[in-house]
Amino acid sequence: QVQLEESGGGLVQTGGSLKLSCVSSGSKFSFDVMGWYRQAPGKQRELVATITSGRATSYLDDVKGRFTISRVNPRNTVYLQMNTMKPEDTAVYYCNARGKWGHAPYEYWGQGTQVTVSS
């Protein structure tokens, strides 16, 4: 059974930094795409950043230049370095892994880690 476990969340002041980690277990293969989503209170979950197995990355416009996603293959570990943080970055951050094994799609989620940025 595949599991994703996030860590590294916490409380930080405006302008500060945090680094989130997501460690997976139960998979023998590298995930096609890993990413981070976030969900603030009363808002929909939004995609923050993704990284492919070939390390191509994409970012939400609001975090470009401030956040950096990286991963370690084949351990399927993904990180999110968050710098120059703002109060609007406050949310629960979720790790995600998705792709296809053959013709069968898959998608996994972590339980989430709380990030709070104080003003």
C-alpha positions as CSV (number, residue, x, y, z in Angstrom):
1,Q,0.0,0.0,0.0
2,V,1.4,3.4,-1.0
3,Q,1.6,6.0,1.6
4,L,2.7,9.6,1.5
5,E,3.8,11.4,4.7
6,E,4.4,15.1,5.0
7,S,6.5,16.9,7.6
8,G,8.0,20.3,8.1
9,G,5.0,22.4,8.6
10,G,4.7,24.9,11.4
11,L,4.5,28.6,12.4
12,V,6.7,31.2,10.7
13,Q,6.7,34.9,10.5
14,T,6.2,36.9,7.4
15,G,9.3,36.9,5.3
16,G,10.5,33.6,6.9
17,S,11.2,30.2,5.4
18,L,10.0,26.6,5.8
19,K,10.9,23.4,4.1
20,L,8.3,20.7,3.6
21,S,9.2,17.1,3.0
22,C,7.1,14.2,1.7
23,V,8.3,10.7,2.1
24,S,6.6,7.8,0.3
25,S,6.5,4.2,1.1
26,G,5.1,1.1,-0.6
27,S,6.0,1.9,-4.2
28,K,8.7,0.1,-6.2
29,F,8.6,2.6,-9.0
30,S,9.2,6.3,-9.4
31,F,6.0,8.4,-9.5
32,D,5.4,10.2,-12.8
33,V,4.5,13.4,-11.1
34,M,4.8,14.6,-7.5
35,G,3.5,17.8,-6.3
36,W,2.2,20.0,-3.5
37,Y,-1.3,21.4,-3.1
38,R,-2.6,23.7,-0.4
39,Q,-6.0,24.5,1.0
40,A,-6.7,27.6,3.1
41,P,-9.8,27.8,5.3
42,G,-12.9,28.4,3.2
43,K,-11.1,28.0,0.0
44,Q,-10.6,25.3,-2.6
45,R,-7.5,23.2,-2.7
46,E,-5.1,24.6,-5.2
47,L,-2.0,23.3,-6.9
48,V,1.2,24.9,-5.7
49,A,4.0,23.1,-7.6
50,T,4.7,19.9,-9.4
51,I,7.8,18.0,-10.5
52,T,8.0,15.2,-13.0
53,S,10.3,12.2,-12.7
54,G,12.5,14.0,-15.2
55,R,12.5,17.0,-12.8
56,A,10.5,19.4,-15.0
57,T,8.8,21.8,-12.7
58,S,5.7,24.1,-12.7
59,Y,4.5,26.6,-10.1
60,L,1.4,28.6,-9.1
61,D,2.1,32.1,-10.3
62,D,1.9,33.5,-6.7
63,V,4.7,31.3,-5.5
64,K,7.1,31.7,-8.5
65,G,10.5,32.9,-7.3
66,R,9.7,32.2,-3.7
67,F,9.0,28.4,-3.6
68,T,11.2,25.6,-5.0
69,I,10.1,22.1,-5.5
70,S,12.6,19.2,-5.7
71,R,12.6,15.5,-5.5
72,V,14.9,12.5,-5.0
73,N,14.5,9.5,-7.2
74,P,13.9,6.6,-6.9
75,R,12.9,7.2,-3.3
76,N,9.9,9.3,-4.3
77,T,10.8,11.9,-1.8
78,V,9.7,15.5,-2.7
79,Y,10.5,18.8,-1.0
80,L,9.1,22.2,-1.0
81,Q,11.4,25.0,0.0
82,M,9.3,28.1,0.9
83,N,11.0,31.4,1.2
84,T,9.8,35.0,1.7
85,M,6.6,33.7,3.0
86,K,3.4,35.7,3.2
87,P,0.3,35.4,5.5
88,E,-1.7,34.3,2.4
89,D,0.6,31.2,2.2
90,T,-1.2,30.0,5.4
91,A,-2.9,26.7,4.5
92,V,-2.8,22.9,5.0
93,Y,-0.2,21.6,2.5
94,Y,-0.8,18.2,0.9
95,C,1.7,16.0,-0.9
96,N,0.4,14.4,-4.1
97,A,1.7,11.7,-6.4
98,R,0.0,10.7,-9.7
99,G,0.6,9.0,-13.0
100,K,0.0,5.8,-14.8
101,W,1.3,2.3,-14.4
102,G,0.8,0.9,-17.8
103,H,-2.8,2.0,-18.6
104,A,-3.9,2.2,-15.0
105,P,-3.9,5.7,-13.5
106,Y,-3.0,6.3,-9.9
107,E,-3.1,9.1,-7.5
108,Y,-2.1,9.3,-3.9
109,W,-2.4,12.0,-1.2
110,G,-0.8,12.6,2.1
111,Q,-2.6,13.6,5.2
112,G,-1.4,17.2,5.1
113,T,0.7,19.5,7.2
114,Q,-0.3,22.9,8.6
115,V,1.6,25.9,7.6
116,T,0.9,29.2,9.3
117,V,2.5,32.5,8.4
118,S,2.0,35.3,11.0
119,S,1.9,38.9,10.0
